[in-house]
Amino acid sequence: MNNITLRGGNAPARAYIPELLADTVADKLDTSAVLDLTVDLNGIPRG
């Protein structure tokens, strides 16, 4: 064993949504590391 530890915790993600969404829509934020698939409304179940 390599004595590796993985920890996690709560993140207030919903608090950041309004600011991040505005920056994403305005193309000020590169989301390619997180959002890598674009689908139309009919493709949402597959996406």
N, C-alpha and C positions, 0 to 999 in steps of 0.2 A: 504494500500500500504506500501511497505517496503523501499521506496526511493532507489530503485536499478537503476543503470545506466549502460548501455552497450554502449561502444564506439569502433570505429574501424578506420582504416586508411590504407593508401597505404603501401605496403611492396615491397621492391626491390627483389622479389623472383627470377626473372630471373638472377639476378647478382650472385646468389648463386648456380645455377644449375650445372655449370661445376665442382665445388669442391664437392658438395654433390653427384653428380652422380658418380664421381670417387671413393669416399669413399663407396658408396653403392655397386658398382660393386666389389670393393676389399673386401667387407664384413667387413668393419671397422665401419659401422654405422648401428645401429639397427633401422629399419624402420617399425617394426611390429605395432607401434601405429598409423601409417598413411597408410601403404600399407598392407592390410590384405587379399588380394585375388590374386592368381596367375592363369593366363589363357594362353592358347596357342593362336596362331594367329587367329584361327577360332573362339575362344571364346571372342575376343575383343569386339564385339558389346554387348554381354551379360555382360561382365565385366564392 
